[in-house]
Amino acid sequence: MRAALLQIAVRPDEPAGERRARVAALVREQRGADLVLLPELWTCGAFAFDAFRAHAEPLTGPTARAMGEAAAAAQVWLHAGSIVELGPGDVLFNTSLLFAPDGRLHRTYRKIHRFGFDSGEAALMAPGDEIVTAGLPLAPAGLATCYDLRFPEQFRQLTDAGAELLLVTAGWPAARRAHWSLLTRARAVESQAYLLACCTAGTHAGVEQAGHSVVVDPWGEVVAEAGAGEETLVADLDPALVAKTRAGFPVLRDRVLGLPLPR
């Protein structure tokens, strides 16, 4: 299975419409890949809080239309990163979009853990309330977004739901890139699954982005890693390695849950 992670630079001098067209063209170039992954909130920038409302769009909006057409043209499964979704009652969500090779919107995931400590995204967006998996022909996939990486409980639930491929879209800041490297590997190791994490490059509202999109195998080994700038990262995966790892080192069966808390 071949995956392509498009580490898009979000530049303040590039209008969202032009970036959308540029990214759609990049997706079309990935014909031959099986899966393409984009970063979080690449249309406006994950830290451009003041722009969220202006860039909000429904699931039938311009980004979804452009990405669906691009997925169909390239005939790939496309995780199109996330958008600021304008939901019912004008409520905003950070929503990931997964398209099938025919261009159909296959799954959506509303980010559960919002970053900001009562400000920024945490104050402006509503949380998702559903763990989301997708039965891709390539491998069962679980969806997560950026700050979700800090919550292993979510990834455990994705694993329990059958995920063998963890798809993470992100706008992670460069100031905490060491955490990005640590947490992406940790979530792969504990889940005994492939983890693909696509981050933005560039600067969002003055916040430098980490880049360094990464593909990690079920043993926690880095298969491929990008640099800091805009880049297309391509990696070949062996889906059979997940079952082989879980059978050869069956740590998941030894979990002990439900113990009483100490008094």
N, C-alpha and C positions, 0 to 999 in steps of 0.2 A: 504494500500500500504506500503510495506516495502522497505526502502532505506538503503544502506550501503555506508558509506563514508570511503574510504581507505586513511588514513593520512600517506602517504609514507615518510620515512626519506631518504633524499638524502645525501649519505655519499661520500666524495671525494675518499675514498679507494675502492669503489665498482664500477667496470666497468659498463658502460651503458648497455651492453649486458646481464650481470648477473642481473642487476636490472630489466631489461625488463622481463627476465624469471621469476624472483621472483614475480614481480607484476602480471604477467599472472597467476601464480599459486594461488595467493591470490584472483584474480577475480574468478577463477574456484571454489574456496571454498564458494562463495556467492550464490550457487544454492539455491533457495528458496526465495531470494530477488527478488523484481521487478525491482529495479533500483540500479546501482552501479556508484559511482562518484569518480574520481581520481583528484589529484592536477594539477596545472599548471607546465609545463616544467619539469616534474619529471625525464625525462631521462637524463637531464644535469644540471638542477638547474636554477631557474629563474634569479639569479644574476651572473651566470657564463658567462658573456658577451663574454669573449674571446673564449669560447667553442661553441658559437652558430653556427658558420659556419661549424665546424667539425662535429657537431651533426645534421645538417640539413638533412632532408629526404623528399621525395615526399609523397603524400597521399597514395601511394602504397608501401611505405617503410616498414622496419622491425617492427616498432612500430605498424603501422596500421594492418599489417598481424597478429602479435601476439595478439593484442587486439581483433580483429575480431574473431579469433579462440577461445579466452577465453570467449567472450560474448556468442558465440554459444554453447560452452561446458557447461556454467552455465545457459544458456537460460535466460539471463537478458538483459534489456536495459543498455548499458554501455556508460556513458560519460567518455571517456578515458583521461580526462584532455587535455592538449595541448602539441603539439610538435613544434619544429622549422621546419616549412614547407619550403622546397625548391621549390619556385614557378617559374612561367615562367620568363625567362631571369635571372635566378639565384637570384631573389629577395626573401628575407626571410620574413616570416610572423609567428606570434604566433597564431597557428591554433588549435582550439578544434575539437575533433572527437567524434561523437555520433554514436554508433553502435546499431542496432536492435538485438533482441534475435536470429536471424538466422545468425548473424555474418556480415551482410551487413552494409556498411558505410551509415548511414541514413542522417546525416547532418554534415556540417562543419561550423565553425564560426571563422573568422579571427578577432583577438582582435582589437577593434577600438581605444581605448585609450592606448597608449604606455607610459610606465613609463621611466623617466630618465631626463627630463628637457633638451633636446637637446644632451644627451649623453646616453650611455648604450642602452637599448632596443629602446628608441626613435630614436636613430641615426642609429641603425643596422637593424631595421625591418620596413617594410612598414605597414601602418595602413589598417585595414579592412574598408569597406565602406557600410556594410549591416547589418541591424538589423535581427537577426535570431531567428525564433521560430520553434518548432517541434511539430507536432500533435501526441504526444504519446497517446496510448490507456489509460494510467493511468490518464493523465491530459495534457492539452496544456502547453508546456514548452518554456521558453525563456532562451537563452544562453548568458552568460557574463563571463568576465575574470578579476580577480584581480583588477587592477587600475580602471576598469570600475565602481566599486562600488562607486567611488567618484563623479560620474556624474549621478544624478537622472533623467536627461532628457532621458537617454538611457532606464532606467527601466520603465519610463512612457510610452515610445514608445512600449516596450515589453508588458506592460499591455494593451495598446490600441490595440495591435495585437492579444490579446486574451490569453496571458500567465497567467496561474494560479499556475505554478510551476517554480520558478526561480533557475537555476542551475549555480553556480558560481565556477569556478576552480581558484586556487590562489597559489601564492608563496609569501605570505605577511610577511614582516619582524617583528621580535619580538619587535623591538624598537617602533613600532606603533600598537601594539596589541590592545590598548584601542580604537583606531579608527576602527579597524576590528570589534570589538564587537558592537560599536555604529552604524556603517554603515550597517552591516548585518541586524540588527534589524530595522533600519530606512527604508531600502529598502523594507523589508517585510511589515511593517506597512503602508507605503504610497501606496503600490501596493495592499494591502489586499490579499496577496498571500503567499504560502509557499516559503521559501528561503532556499536552501541547498548550503552551502559554504564549499568546501573542500580545505584545505591548506596543504602545505608540513611541515614536521618536519626536523630536522637536520640543517645543515649549508651549504649555497651555496656561494662558493668563499669568505668565511669569514663572511657572513651575516647570523646571526642566524634567523631561521624561527619561526613564531608565533605559528604554530600548531593551536589548539583550533578550529578545524573544527566544524561547528555548523548547526543545523536544527532549523529554526525559523518558527512559525506558522503565520497565517494572522493577528493575534492580536499583534504580536511582542513578543510573549512568546517563550522562548527557550525550545524546545522540548528535545533536546539532545546536549551535547557539549563534545568534546574530550579534553584531556590534551595537554601537550606540545610535547610529544614523539610520536613515531610511534604507530598507533592505528587504529582499525577498529571500527567505530562508526555506530551503527545500530539504526534506529528509525522507528516507525510505524506512518504513516500519514493517515488522513481522507480527501480525496480529496473533499468530500461534504462540508467541513468546509469553503472552499473559497466562494462558492455561498451563504452559510448561512451567513457568515460575511458581504459580500457585500450587501445582501438583508436587513439584520438587522441593518446595520450602513452604509447607502448608500452615503458615503462621495465622492466617485468617480464621482457621477453625479453632484456634486456641484462645480466642477472645473470651473473657469472663465479664459478663455485664450484669447489672442489677444488684451489685453488692450494696448493703446498707451503708449510709454515711456514718462516720465516727461520731460518737456523742461527746 
